[in-house]
Amino acid sequence: FAAGKIPGFIHVSIGQEAVAAGICSCLTPADTIFTTHRGHGHTLAKGMELKPFMAEIFGRANGACGGNSGSMHVASREAGVGGANGIVGAGLPISLGSAFASAFKGEDSVTAVFFGDGASNQGTFHESMNLAALWNLPLIFVCENNGWAQFTSQKSYMKIDSIARRAEGYGMPGVLVDGEDVLKVRETARQAVARARAGEGPTLIECKTQRWFGHYAGDPQKYRPADDLEQSRNVDCIANFEKFLLKSDHADRDQLDAVSARLRAEIDEAIAHAEASPAAATRRFLDDVYA
């Protein structure tokens, strides 16, 4: 992106990986997620193939959406990614439709919708929570609370400190979890998914997490105190999970290094694939719009 190879804006989720991994590890290919402008981690954790994903954000013709979506609107029917969304809070009412379809058809599939703390003040959040509870829909609301709504600290726009508390007003469970602990996120998600599959309705999960970088790639973050940024980067959910695996003898250093090397090779291959692919034809840009 910094080299000008990727069009549009990029919103990274570095520091928040435990949420994507923990939630999506409890979902099946038949389940659906809806995500945000900061949705790359969710999309890949749900099972989207890396090459079509990378080609898509590069704007290539062989991308998952033909190069039309770019970074903020990636979707994959095969992986159960209903779509990312560049409009804050817009995925919430769309997720109602997916969850309603599952209930209407008598399926046991569930829908999970990701959103940030800023989106929890949108009307779409409150309307969607109310309808999901009223209709007992198989829907998991996942709030990634990194403490910042674009450039504004949570304490500046919200009087309460826990978004999970809002669930009580709509008649559903609200759970606050450490979003930097992938196993705690996974266990919370497992219970919420099991509840939804059993026809017991929605759950709101608030994952307290850290935003390592700015709202968008290249954001200088002049609005953010230096000590807050330093404190955030001292929390590394991936490094912490590695320490857990090593300490509990689930893996040794050589195994973890092998995983890291394999993933780096896959990423390099996907980038090379995207760069070598043809650009999306401009004549195709209007093919999938309604009017």
C-alpha positions in Angstrom: 0.0 0.0 0.0 2.8 2.4 0.9 4.4 1.7 -2.5 1.1 2.6 -4.2 0.4 -0.9 -5.4 -2.9 -1.2 -3.6 -5.7 1.2 -4.5 -8.0 2.9 -2.0 -7.5 3.0 1.8 -6.3 0.1 4.0 -7.4 -0.4 7.6 -5.2 -2.9 9.4 -6.3 -5.1 12.3 -2.8 -5.7 13.7 -3.1 -6.3 17.4 -6.6 -7.6 17.2 -5.9 -11.0 15.6 -7.2 -13.0 18.6 -10.7 -11.9 18.0 -10.9 -13.0 14.4 -9.2 -16.3 15.2 -11.2 -17.0 18.3 -14.6 -16.3 16.9 -14.2 -17.8 13.4 -12.6 -21.0 14.8 -16.1 -21.8 16.2 -17.9 -21.3 12.8 -18.4 -23.8 10.0 -18.3 -23.1 6.2 -22.1 -23.0 6.3 -22.1 -20.1 8.8 -21.8 -16.5 7.6 -19.9 -13.5 8.8 -20.3 -9.8 8.1 -17.4 -7.5 8.8 -16.1 -4.0 8.6 -13.6 -1.8 6.8 -11.1 -3.4 9.2 -12.1 -6.9 8.2 -9.1 -8.6 6.6 -8.4 -10.8 9.7 -12.1 -11.9 10.0 -12.2 -12.7 6.3 -9.1 -14.9 6.3 -9.9 -16.5 9.6 -13.3 -17.5 8.2 -11.5 -19.5 5.4 -11.2 -17.2 2.4 -8.3 -18.3 0.2 -5.3 -16.0 0.4 -4.6 -15.7 -3.4 -8.1 -14.5 -4.4 -8.2 -12.3 -1.3 -4.9 -10.6 -2.2 -5.8 -10.3 -5.8 -9.0 -8.6 -4.8 -7.4 -5.9 -2.6 -4.9 -5.3 -5.5 -7.9 -4.7 -7.8 -7.2 -7.6 -10.1 -9.6 -9.3 -12.4 -9.1 -12.8 -10.8 -9.8 -11.5 -7.3 -12.6 -12.9 -5.2 -15.0 -10.2 -6.4 -13.4 -9.6 -9.8 -11.4 -6.7 -8.4 -14.5 -4.6 -7.8 -14.6 -4.6 -4.0 -11.1 -3.5 -3.0 -10.1 -3.6 0.6 -13.3 -2.5 2.3 -15.9 -4.7 0.6 -14.4 -8.1 0.2 -16.9 -11.0 0.1 -16.7 -14.7 -0.6 -19.8 -17.0 -0.9 -17.5 -20.1 -0.7 -16.0 -19.0 2.6 -19.2 -17.7 4.1 -18.1 -14.1 4.1 -21.3 -12.1 3.4 -19.2 -9.0 3.0 -17.1 -6.3 4.5 -18.6 -2.8 4.6 -17.0 0.7 4.5 -20.0 2.3 6.2 -19.8 2.2 10.0 -22.5 0.0 11.5 -24.0 -1.0 8.1 -23.2 -4.7 8.5 -25.5 -5.0 11.5 -28.9 -4.8 9.8 -27.6 -6.9 6.8 -26.7 -9.6 9.3 -30.3 -9.7 10.4 -31.3 -10.9 7.0 -28.8 -13.7 7.0 -29.8 -14.9 10.5 -33.5 -14.6 9.6 -32.9 -16.7 6.5 -31.3 -19.5 8.6 -34.2 -19.5 11.1 -36.9 -19.3 8.4 -35.4 -22.3 6.5 -35.0 -24.3 9.7 -31.2 -24.5 9.3 -28.8 -24.7 12.2 -26.4 -22.2 10.6 -25.5 -19.0 12.5 -24.4 -15.5 11.5 -21.7 -13.5 13.3 -21.4 -9.7 12.7 -18.3 -7.8 13.6 -18.3 -4.1 14.4 -16.3 -1.5 16.4 -17.1 0.4 19.6 -17.9 3.5 17.5 -20.6 1.5 15.6 -22.3 0.6 18.9 -23.6 4.2 19.1 -25.2 4.0 15.6 -29.0 3.5 15.4 -28.4 0.4 13.3 -26.8 -1.3 16.3 -29.7 -0.7 18.6 -32.4 -1.5 16.0 -30.5 -4.7 15.0 -30.1 -5.8 18.7 -33.8 -5.3 19.3 -35.0 -7.2 16.3 -32.5 -10.1 16.8 -33.7 -10.6 20.3 -37.4 -10.1 19.5 -37.2 -12.7 16.7 -34.8 -15.0 18.6 -32.4 -15.0 15.7 -29.2 -17.1 15.5 -26.9 -14.1 15.5 -23.7 -13.3 17.3 -22.9 -9.7 17.8 -19.1 -9.2 18.1 -17.9 -5.8 19.2 -14.2 -5.3 18.8 -13.6 -2.5 21.3 -10.2 -1.1 20.7 -11.1 2.1 22.5 -11.0 4.3 19.4 -13.8 5.4 17.0 -11.7 6.6 14.1 -9.8 9.4 15.9 -11.9 9.7 19.1 -11.4 8.0 22.4 -14.3 6.0 23.8 -14.4 8.1 27.0 -15.3 11.1 24.8 -18.5 9.7 23.3 -19.8 7.0 25.7 -20.6 7.3 29.4 -20.5 3.6 30.1 -17.3 1.7 30.0 -18.7 -1.7 28.8 -20.7 -2.1 25.7 -21.7 -5.6 26.7 -24.0 -4.1 29.4 -26.3 -2.8 26.6 -27.4 -6.4 25.9 -29.5 -6.5 29.0 -31.8 -3.7 27.6 -32.7 -6.0 24.6 -33.1 -9.2 26.5 -30.0 -11.1 25.4 -26.8 -12.2 27.1 -23.9 -9.7 27.0 -20.4 -11.0 27.7 -17.2 -9.0 28.2 -14.1 -10.9 27.3 -10.3 -10.2 27.0 -10.0 -9.8 23.3 -6.2 -10.4 23.5 -6.6 -14.0 24.8 -7.6 -16.2 21.9 -8.7 -19.1 24.1 -11.0 -16.9 26.1 -12.5 -15.5 23.0 -12.9 -19.0 21.5 -14.6 -20.3 24.6 -17.0 -17.4 24.8 -17.8 -17.8 21.1 -18.3 -21.5 21.5 -21.0 -20.9 24.1 -22.7 -18.2 22.0 -22.7 -20.3 18.8 -24.1 -23.3 20.7 -26.8 -21.2 22.1 -27.7 -19.8 18.7 -27.7 -23.2 17.0 -30.0 -24.5 19.7 -32.6 -21.8 18.9 -31.9 -19.8 22.0 -31.3 -16.5 20.3 -28.5 -13.9 19.9 -25.5 -13.0 22.1 -23.5 -9.8 22.3 -19.8 -10.4 22.8 -17.6 -7.4 23.6 -13.9 -8.1 23.0 -11.6 -5.5 24.6 -8.6 -5.3 22.4 -5.7 -3.1 21.3 -5.3 -1.0 18.1 -1.6 -1.0 17.3 -1.9 1.4 14.4 -4.1 4.3 13.3 -7.5 4.3 11.8 -6.1 3.8 8.4 -2.6 2.9 7.1 -0.5 6.0 7.2 -2.5 7.7 10.0 0.0 9.7 12.0 -2.1 9.4 15.2 -1.4 12.9 16.4 -4.6 12.7 18.4 -3.4 9.7 20.5 -1.2 10.1 23.6 2.3 8.5 23.1 2.0 6.5 26.3 -1.4 5.0 25.1 0.2 3.9 21.9 3.2 2.4 23.6 1.0 0.6 26.1 -1.1 -0.9 23.2 1.9 -2.2 21.4 3.2 -3.9 24.6 0.2 -6.3 24.3 0.8 -8.9 21.5 -1.9 -11.6 21.4 0.1 -13.7 18.9 3.3 -13.6 21.0 1.3 -14.3 24.1 -0.3 -17.4 22.5 3.1 -18.6 21.4 4.3 -18.3 25.0 1.3 -20.4 26.1 1.9 -23.1 23.5 5.6 -23.3 24.5 5.0 -23.3 28.3 2.2 -25.9 28.0 4.3 -28.2 25.7 1.7 -28.0 23.0 4.4 -27.0 20.5 8.2 -26.3 20.5 10.1 -23.4 19.0 11.0 -25.3 15.9 7.4 -26.1 15.2 6.3 -22.5 15.6 9.2 -21.3 13.4 8.1 -23.8 10.7 4.5 -22.5 10.9 5.8 -18.9 10.6 8.0 -19.7 7.6 5.2 -21.5 5.8 2.8 -18.6 6.3 5.3 -16.1 5.2 5.9 -18.1 2.0 2.2 -18.3 1.4 1.8 -14.6 1.8 4.8 -13.9 -0.5 3.3 -16.2 -3.1 -0.1 -14.6 -2.9 1.4 -11.1 -3.3 3.4 -12.3 -6.4 0.2 -13.8 -7.8 -1.7 -10.6 -7.3 1.0 -8.4 -8.8 1.2 -10.7 -11.9 -2.5 -10.8 -12.4 -4.4 -8.5 -14.9 -6.1 -5.4 -13.6 -9.9 -5.5 -13.4 -11.5 -4.1 -16.6 -13.2 -0.7 -16.0 -16.1 -1.8 -18.2 -17.0 -4.4 -15.6 -17.3 -2.0 -12.7 -21.1 -1.4 -13.2 -22.0 -5.1 -13.8 -23.1 -5.8 -10.2 -24.9 -2.6 -9.2 -28.7 -2.4 -9.1 -29.2 0.9 -10.9 
